[in-house]
Amino acid sequence: MTKIAAGKVPFETTLLVRDACLCLHVQRAARALARRFDEALKPLGLTNGQFSLLMSLNRPVPATMKSVAGLLAMDRTTLTAALKVLERRRLLKIAVDPADRRGRLLTLTGRGQQALAAAVPVWKDHHRQIEQALDDAGALRQSLNRLSAQ
């Protein structure tokens, strides 16, 4: 490996990072997947992030901010901003938690359920296509889940 002089990183190191960095490769793949799903969901007026957020609220009981933030690996500030957009579109309802007035409960509205129902077939079709293009989608999913659990 090339020795790094003070204040200067050799170009060979740049090539090594470009070719070997797992973080870079996962970020690039995530952006490419996000673009594909954004394009597919655009006719429905949703982004891939909004689809994931609506899906995270598809529960038999209202979701807490904490549970949704944990599931989506989002900080509360980012989640709050994303929720406000969907609340303005009347796809979800944000209510004060009666058990803890500081907390909020999140629920899909009928309109939100309809939007999600329309988006699921689009998601299924694109997801199937992407999985078919991968060598072993199950192994990739397991590996990524192990990394995110650490």
N, CA, C and O of each residue as an XYZ file, in Angstrom:
600
protein
N       0.849     -1.183      0.000
C       0.000      0.000      0.000
C       0.889      1.240      0.000
O       1.976      1.223      0.578
N       0.446      2.288     -0.629
C       1.198      3.530     -0.754
C       1.220      4.262      0.576
O       0.199      4.375      1.253
N       2.392      4.757      0.941
C       2.528      5.534      2.162
C       1.997      6.954      1.924
O       2.277      7.565      0.893
N       1.229      7.466      2.889
C       0.624      8.786      2.752
C       1.525      9.826      3.403
O       1.806      9.769      4.600
N       1.973     10.785      2.580
C       2.799     11.880      3.085
C       1.897     12.884      3.793
O       0.703     12.960      3.506
N       2.462     13.645      4.709
C       1.700     14.640      5.468
C       1.006     15.611      4.519
O       1.657     16.268      3.706
N      -0.328     15.700      4.627
C      -1.090     16.685      3.879
C      -1.381     16.327      2.439
O      -2.004     17.119      1.731
N      -0.952     15.152      1.972
C      -1.206     14.798      0.575
C      -1.595     13.329      0.495
O      -0.901     12.453      1.010
N      -2.714     13.086     -0.160
C      -3.179     11.719     -0.369
C      -2.861     11.332     -1.807
O      -3.276     12.025     -2.736
N      -2.134     10.238     -2.004
C      -1.790      9.827     -3.369
C      -3.042      9.434     -4.171
O      -4.038      8.982     -3.607
N      -2.967      9.612     -5.476
C      -4.082      9.263     -6.349
C      -4.412      7.775     -6.253
O      -5.568      7.385     -6.421
N      -3.413      6.947     -5.985
C      -3.658      5.506     -5.840
C      -4.641      5.231     -4.704
O      -5.414      4.275     -4.771
N      -4.617      6.056     -3.671
C      -5.558      5.903     -2.562
C      -6.970      6.256     -3.018
O      -7.939      5.616     -2.609
N      -7.080      7.262     -3.855
C      -8.376      7.632     -4.417
C      -8.950      6.459     -5.208
O     -10.135      6.142     -5.096
N      -8.105      5.824     -6.002
C      -8.557      4.671     -6.782
C      -8.951      3.507     -5.878
O      -9.930      2.813     -6.151
N      -8.201      3.292     -4.813
C      -8.519      2.231     -3.858
C      -9.891      2.472     -3.226
O     -10.709      1.556     -3.141
N     -10.136      3.697     -2.787
C     -11.432      4.027     -2.184
C     -12.540      3.866     -3.220
O     -13.589      3.295     -2.925
N     -12.312      4.360     -4.418
C     -13.317      4.241     -5.483
C     -13.695      2.787     -5.735
O     -14.867      2.472     -5.938
N     -12.712      1.911     -5.722
C     -12.942      0.519     -6.083
C     -13.357     -0.364     -4.904
O     -14.019     -1.381     -5.113
N     -12.986     -0.002     -3.672
C     -13.180     -0.911     -2.545
C     -14.129     -0.415     -1.458
O     -14.617     -1.219     -0.663
N     -14.397      0.859     -1.406
C     -15.171      1.412     -0.284
C     -16.627      0.937     -0.305
O     -17.394      1.285     -1.202
N     -16.988      0.143      0.691
C     -18.356     -0.357      0.783
C     -19.359      0.776      0.974
O     -20.453      0.739      0.411
N     -18.995      1.766      1.752
C     -19.891      2.893      1.981
C     -20.215      3.593      0.664
O     -21.378      3.884      0.385
N     -19.211      3.858     -0.129
C     -19.416      4.505     -1.427
C     -20.314      3.663     -2.319
O     -21.236      4.186     -2.945
N     -20.051      2.360     -2.382
C     -20.829      1.485     -3.256
C     -22.284      1.367     -2.796
O     -23.194      1.331     -3.625
N     -22.505      1.306     -1.499
C     -23.875      1.240     -0.981
C     -24.594      2.567     -1.241
O     -25.767      2.568     -1.616
N     -23.905      3.693     -1.046
C     -24.521      4.998     -1.318
C     -24.907      5.128     -2.790
O     -26.001      5.593     -3.110
N     -24.024      4.723     -3.668
C     -24.317      4.805     -5.096
C     -25.506      3.924     -5.463
O     -26.392      4.341     -6.208
N     -25.517      2.704     -4.934
C     -26.627      1.792     -5.216
C     -27.931      2.336     -4.645
O     -28.978      2.254     -5.287
N     -27.864      2.895     -3.429
C     -29.068      3.454     -2.801
C     -29.620      4.610     -3.627
O     -30.834      4.723     -3.797
N     -28.749      5.460     -4.138
C     -29.203      6.573     -4.965
C     -29.827      6.077     -6.273
O     -30.842      6.605     -6.727
N     -29.210      5.060     -6.866
C     -29.743      4.513     -8.113
C     -31.117      3.871     -7.868
O     -32.042      4.059     -8.659
N     -31.243      3.121     -6.783
C     -32.540      2.519     -6.451
C     -33.579      3.588     -6.167
O     -34.717      3.490     -6.628
N     -33.196      4.605     -5.414
C     -34.126      5.687     -5.080
C     -34.620      6.374     -6.348
O     -35.807      6.677     -6.469
N     -33.714      6.622     -7.294
C     -34.121      7.259     -8.557
C     -35.116      6.378     -9.319
O     -36.105      6.873     -9.859
N     -34.844      5.065     -9.357
C     -35.740      4.152    -10.076
C     -37.137      4.158     -9.466
O     -38.136      4.224    -10.182
N     -37.199      4.088     -8.140
C     -38.505      4.074     -7.486
C     -39.173      5.442     -7.549
O     -40.395      5.529     -7.668
N     -38.387      6.506     -7.472
C     -38.965      7.852     -7.628
C     -39.637      7.990     -8.990
O     -40.751      8.504     -9.086
N     -38.961      7.533    -10.040
C     -39.522      7.611    -11.388
C     -40.793      6.776    -11.505
O     -41.769      7.206    -12.118
N     -40.776      5.590    -10.918
C     -41.929      4.695    -11.010
C     -43.136      5.246    -10.250
O     -44.274      5.098    -10.696
N     -42.887      5.880     -9.105
C     -43.970      6.374     -8.258
C     -44.421      7.785     -8.609
O     -45.460      8.242     -8.133
N     -43.652      8.472     -9.431
C     -43.969      9.865     -9.778
C     -45.375     10.046    -10.343
O     -46.053     11.000     -9.963
N     -45.844      9.165    -11.240
C     -47.208      9.346    -11.753
C     -48.282      9.285    -10.654
O     -49.397      9.772    -10.845
N     -47.943      8.692     -9.520
C     -48.879      8.601     -8.404
C     -48.716      9.766     -7.427
O     -49.434      9.856     -6.431
N     -47.773     10.647     -7.718
C     -47.547     11.806     -6.854
C     -46.775     11.481     -5.590
O     -46.884     12.191     -4.590
N     -45.993     10.407     -5.631
C     -45.208     10.006     -4.459
C     -43.734      9.856     -4.823
O     -43.379      9.601     -5.974
N     -42.896     10.021     -3.817
C     -41.476      9.671     -3.928
C     -41.278      8.329     -3.225
O     -42.168      7.854     -2.520
N     -40.126      7.733     -3.418
C     -39.847      6.467     -2.733
C     -39.845      6.665     -1.218
O     -40.289      5.789     -0.477
N     -39.350      7.806     -0.758
C     -39.344      8.083      0.681
C     -40.748      8.229      1.243
O     -41.033      7.767      2.348
N     -41.624      8.871      0.482
C     -43.011      9.015      0.928
C     -43.717      7.667      0.938
O     -44.515      7.390      1.834
N     -43.430      6.826     -0.053
C     -43.999      5.477     -0.077
C     -43.570      4.719      1.179
O     -44.405      4.112      1.851
N     -42.286      4.749      1.497
C     -41.788      4.051      2.687
C     -42.430      4.588      3.958
O     -42.773      3.825      4.861
N     -42.590      5.898      4.021
C     -43.204      6.512      5.194
C     -44.669      6.102      5.321
O     -45.115      5.735      6.408
N     -45.417      6.160      4.230
C     -46.812      5.719      4.273
C     -46.906      4.239      4.642
O     -47.769      3.845      5.427
N     -46.027      3.429      4.080
C     -46.042      1.999      4.389
C     -45.745      1.762      5.869
O     -46.309      0.853      6.478
N     -44.865      2.574      6.447
C     -44.531      2.409      7.868
C     -45.716      2.732      8.774
O     -45.742      2.328      9.936
N     -46.699      3.463      8.240
C     -47.896      3.809      9.018
C     -49.037      2.826      8.788
O     -50.080      2.926      9.434
N     -48.853      1.896      7.889
C     -49.885      0.906      7.571
C     -49.891     -0.171      8.660
O     -49.355     -1.264      8.480
N     -50.510      0.167      9.785
C     -50.521     -0.689     10.972
C     -51.936     -0.746     11.531
O     -52.767      0.114     11.242
N     -52.192     -1.763     12.329
C     -53.525     -1.848     12.932
C     -53.777     -0.799     14.017
O     -54.927     -0.492     14.332
N     -52.704     -0.254     14.585
C     -52.833      0.793     15.608
C     -51.947      1.966     15.213
O     -50.966      1.771     14.495
N     -52.262      3.186     15.663
C     -51.427      4.338     15.319
C     -49.962      4.132     15.716
O     -49.652      3.510     16.732
N     -49.088      4.670     14.892
C     -47.646      4.562     15.121
C     -47.159      5.754     15.939
O     -47.722      6.846     15.861
N     -46.119      5.534     16.713
C     -45.474      6.638     17.412
C     -44.368      7.193     16.524
O     -43.862      6.508     15.636
N     -44.006      8.431     16.775
C     -42.888      9.046     16.043
C     -41.622      8.203     16.230
O     -40.870      7.971     15.283
N     -41.402      7.753     17.462
C     -40.181      6.997     17.767
C     -40.119      5.695     16.961
O     -39.068      5.348     16.422
N     -41.243      4.975     16.880
C     -41.227      3.707     16.161
C     -40.984      3.918     14.659
O     -40.259      3.146     14.032
N     -41.582      4.950     14.096
C     -41.394      5.228     12.670
C     -39.970      5.704     12.406
O     -39.340      5.277     11.439
N     -39.468      6.580     13.254
C     -38.093      7.068     13.094
C     -37.106      5.899     13.165
O     -36.150      5.840     12.392
N     -37.341      4.982     14.084
C     -36.460      3.816     14.213
C     -36.522      2.910     12.991
O     -35.490      2.472     12.483
N     -37.726      2.631     12.524
C     -37.900      1.758     11.369
C     -37.227      2.335     10.126
O     -36.578      1.614      9.369
N     -37.391      3.643      9.926
C     -36.865      4.287      8.727
C     -35.448      4.841      8.901
O     -34.882      5.413      7.969
N     -34.884      4.670     10.089
C     -33.541      5.172     10.400
C     -33.436      6.673     10.094
O     -32.492      7.127      9.447
N     -34.435      7.430     10.577
C     -34.479      8.878     10.367
C     -34.419      9.575     11.720
O     -34.911      9.053     12.720
N     -33.815     10.753     11.742
C     -33.874     11.546     12.964
C     -35.246     12.213     13.015
O     -35.919     12.345     11.993
N     -35.652     12.627     14.203
C     -36.997     13.175     14.398
C     -37.240     14.446     13.588
O     -38.351     14.665     13.104
N     -36.231     15.274     13.436
C     -36.394     16.518     12.684
C     -36.712     16.227     11.220
O     -37.620     16.829     10.647
N     -35.969     15.309     10.620
C     -36.200     14.929      9.229
C     -37.562     14.267      9.075
O     -38.289     14.536      8.119
N     -37.900     13.397     10.026
C     -39.199     12.730      9.986
C     -40.336     13.740     10.084
O     -41.312     13.656      9.338
N     -40.212     14.688     10.997
C     -41.256     15.699     11.173
C     -41.487     16.477      9.886
O     -42.631     16.728      9.508
N     -40.410     16.857      9.215
C     -40.538     17.597      7.950
C     -41.239     16.744      6.893
O     -42.096     17.240      6.162
N     -40.880     15.471      6.812
C     -41.505     14.577      5.834
C     -42.982     14.357      6.148
O     -43.811     14.282      5.242
N     -43.304     14.256      7.424
C     -44.694     14.052      7.836
C     -45.564     15.257      7.489
O     -46.706     15.103      7.056
N     -45.025     16.437      7.678
C     -45.802     17.663      7.424
C     -46.267     17.733      5.969
O     -47.394     18.143      5.694
N     -45.398     17.333      5.042
C     -45.757     17.343      3.625
C     -46.952     16.427      3.381
O     -47.906     16.801      2.699
N     -46.887     15.225      3.944
C     -47.964     14.261      3.731
C     -49.224     14.625      4.507
O     -50.335     14.306      4.081
N     -49.054     15.282      5.629
C     -50.215     15.747      6.397
C     -50.957     16.836      5.616
O     -52.188     16.841      5.571
N     -50.208     17.758      5.001
C     -50.830     18.820      4.195
C     -51.615     18.234      3.022
O     -52.619     18.802      2.591
N     -51.150     17.094      2.512
C     -51.845     16.431      1.407
C     -52.984     15.538      1.921
O     -53.666     14.872      1.142
N     -53.171     15.539      3.223
C     -54.215     14.771      3.907
C     -54.077     13.262      3.694
O     -55.067     12.537      3.601
N     -52.814     12.807      3.618
C     -52.543     11.374      3.488
C     -52.336     10.719      4.856
O     -52.416      9.498      4.991
N     -52.070     11.541      5.855
C     -51.904     11.028      7.205
C     -52.398     12.057      8.207
O     -52.561     13.238      7.901
N     -52.627     11.566      9.404
C     -53.094     12.426     10.487
C     -52.082     12.329     11.629
O     -51.623     11.241     11.977
N     -51.743     13.479     12.202
C     -50.857     13.541     13.363
C     -51.705     14.004     14.538
O     -52.304     15.079     14.499
N     -51.752     13.189     15.580
C     -52.568     13.512     16.755
C     -51.717     13.457     18.017
O     -50.708     12.754     18.072
N     -52.135     14.199     19.014
C     -51.475     14.160     20.322
C     -51.760     12.803     20.950
O     -52.891     12.319     20.920
N     -50.733     12.199     21.514
C     -50.877     10.912     22.204
C     -51.565     11.157     23.539
O     -50.996     11.845     24.387
N     -52.768     10.624     23.767
C     -53.463     10.876     25.029
C     -52.721     10.298     26.245
O     -52.895     10.776     27.366
N     -51.906      9.279     26.019
C     -51.144      8.682     27.123
C     -49.919      9.515     27.482
O     -49.434      9.439     28.611
N     -49.419     10.297     26.553
C     -48.252     11.152     26.780
C     -48.410     12.370     25.871
O     -48.086     12.302     24.685
N     -48.890     13.450     26.401
C     -49.239     14.631     25.605
C     -48.053     15.207     24.823
O     -48.245     15.998     23.899
N     -46.836     14.814     25.189
C     -45.663     15.272     24.429
C     -45.492     14.473     23.147
O     -44.869     14.945     22.196
N     -46.046     13.258     23.117
C     -45.887     12.371     21.974
C     -46.930     12.605     20.902
O     -47.947     13.259     21.133
N     -46.666     12.067     19.734
C     -47.585     12.173     18.614
C     -47.878     10.772     18.080
O     -47.009      9.901     18.056
N     -49.123     10.583     17.654
C     -49.545      9.331     17.035
C     -49.828      9.595     15.564
O     -50.442     10.600     15.207
N     -49.381      8.696     14.731
C     -49.453      8.871     13.280
C     -50.362      7.801     12.687
O     -50.213      6.612     12.968
N     -51.304      8.244     11.863
C     -52.281      7.335     11.276
C     -52.501      7.687      9.811
O     -52.567      8.862      9.451
N     -52.613      6.671      8.975
C     -52.997      6.904      7.585
C     -54.456      7.340      7.541
O     -55.289      6.814      8.280
N     -54.759      8.289      6.687
C     -56.151      8.653      6.425
C     -56.681      7.714      5.335
O     -55.920      6.937      4.759
N     -57.962      7.785      5.059
C     -58.514      7.014      3.955
C     -57.825      7.352      2.651
O     -57.541      6.473      1.837
N     -57.562      8.621      2.463
C     -56.852      9.082      1.267
C     -55.433      8.504      1.218
O     -54.952      8.124      0.151
N     -54.774      8.440      2.366
C     -53.438      7.856      2.445
C     -53.461      6.365      2.142
O     -52.569      5.847      1.470
N     -54.483      5.678      2.640
C     -54.615      4.242      2.358
C     -54.833      4.012      0.863
O     -54.300      3.058      0.295
N     -55.608      4.873      0.234
C     -55.839      4.757     -1.215
C     -54.552      4.998     -1.997
O     -54.254      4.281     -2.952
N     -53.798      6.002     -1.590
C     -52.525      6.296     -2.263
C     -51.563      5.121     -2.125
O     -50.884      4.743     -3.080
N     -51.516      4.554     -0.931
C     -50.636      3.414     -0.687
C     -51.088      2.206     -1.507
O     -50.261      1.513     -2.099
N     -52.386      1.954     -1.543
C     -52.916      0.826     -2.316
C     -52.598      0.973     -3.803
O     -52.320     -0.020     -4.475
N     -52.636      2.184     -4.313
C     -52.303      2.410     -5.723
C     -50.808      2.227     -5.977
O     -50.409      1.821     -7.068
N     -49.990      2.521     -4.985
C     -48.536      2.460     -5.148
C     -47.975      1.043     -5.003
O     -46.941      0.730     -5.592
N     -48.632      0.199     -4.239
C     -48.086     -1.139     -3.973
C     -47.847     -1.945     -5.246
O     -46.776     -2.539     -5.369
N     -48.779     -2.004     -6.202
C     -48.474     -2.776     -7.421
C     -47.271     -2.234     -8.193
O     -46.505     -3.004     -8.774
N     -47.106     -0.926     -8.201
C     -45.947     -0.311     -8.867
C     -44.677     -0.734     -8.138
O     -43.696     -1.120     -8.773
N     -44.691     -0.664     -6.811
C     -43.538     -1.072     -6.012
C     -43.225     -2.543     -6.264
O     -42.067     -2.899     -6.484
N     -44.253     -3.406     -6.233
C     -44.028     -4.850     -6.424
C     -43.364     -5.134     -7.766
O     -42.422     -5.922     -7.848
N     -43.858     -4.491     -8.806
C     -43.318     -4.725    -10.146
C     -41.853     -4.299    -10.223
O     -41.012     -5.058    -10.706
N     -41.548     -3.108     -9.757
C     -40.169     -2.619     -9.820
C     -39.261     -3.402     -8.880
O     -38.108     -3.678     -9.213
N     -39.766     -3.753     -7.731
C     -38.971     -4.528     -6.780
C     -38.619     -5.895     -7.373
O     -37.486     -6.356     -7.235
N     -39.577     -6.540     -8.025
C     -39.336     -7.828     -8.663
C     -38.253     -7.705     -9.734
O     -37.361     -8.549     -9.818
N     -38.330     -6.661    -10.545
C     -37.333     -6.449    -11.591
C     -35.932     -6.277    -10.996
O     -34.961     -6.832    -11.510
N     -35.839     -5.520     -9.932
C     -34.538     -5.271     -9.310
C     -33.986     -6.551     -8.693
O     -32.805     -6.860     -8.848
N     -34.841     -7.293     -7.993
C     -34.375     -8.551     -7.388
C     -33.895     -9.528     -8.448
O     -32.916    -10.241     -8.228
N     -34.566     -9.574     -9.596
C     -34.156    -10.471    -10.678
C     -32.788    -10.096    -11.236
O     -32.072    -10.956    -11.749
N     -32.423     -8.829    -11.141
C     -31.132     -8.367    -11.661
C     -29.981     -8.665    -10.702
O     -28.814     -8.544    -11.076
N     -30.305     -9.053     -9.466
C     -29.279     -9.319     -8.463
C     -28.935    -10.804     -8.420
O     -29.770    -11.653     -8.733
N     -27.706    -11.106     -8.032
C     -27.289    -12.496     -7.916
C     -28.012    -13.197     -6.772
O     -28.504    -14.313     -6.940
N     -28.080    -12.553     -5.617
C     -28.712    -13.162     -4.445
C     -29.295    -12.059     -3.572
O     -28.657    -11.599     -2.625
N     -30.509    -11.643     -3.897
C     -31.150    -10.539     -3.175
C     -31.325    -10.868     -1.697
O     -31.172     -9.989     -0.848
N     -31.641    -12.114     -1.380
C     -31.826    -12.500      0.025
C     -30.555    -12.335      0.835
O     -30.596    -11.830      1.956
N     -29.429    -12.753      0.284
C     -28.153    -12.612      0.988
C     -27.782    -11.144      1.146
O     -27.273    -10.738      2.191
N     -28.033    -10.355      0.118
C     -27.757     -8.920      0.208
C     -28.603     -8.293      1.306
O     -28.094     -7.524      2.120
N     -29.888     -8.615      1.333
C     -30.797     -8.073      2.349
C     -30.322     -8.458      3.756
O     -30.306     -7.622      4.660
N     -29.939     -9.718      3.933
C     -29.441    -10.165      5.244
C     -28.179     -9.415      5.647
O     -28.045     -8.996      6.797
N     -27.265     -9.245      4.721
C     -26.020     -8.531      5.017
C     -26.300     -7.073      5.403
O     -25.735     -6.561      6.369
N     -27.172     -6.415      4.640
C     -27.500     -5.030      4.938
C     -28.220     -4.903      6.286
O     -27.977     -3.956      7.035
N     -29.095     -5.848      6.588
C     -29.780     -5.837      7.884
C     -28.797     -6.022      9.034
O     -28.938     -5.388     10.080
N     -27.804     -6.888      8.847
C     -26.786     -7.074      9.890
C     -26.017     -5.780     10.117
O     -25.759     -5.401     11.260
N     -25.648     -5.097      9.030
C     -24.921     -3.844      9.157
C     -25.755     -2.780      9.858
O     -25.248     -2.063     10.720
N     -27.024     -2.672      9.498
C     -27.846     -1.615     10.090
C     -28.211     -1.916     11.536
O     -28.593     -1.008     12.274
N     -28.102     -3.170     11.954
C     -28.413     -3.520     13.356
C     -27.239     -3.230     14.283
O     -27.403     -3.243     15.503
N     -26.078     -2.973     13.738
C     -24.885     -2.736     14.587
C     -24.864     -1.345     15.147
O     -23.938     -0.986     15.875
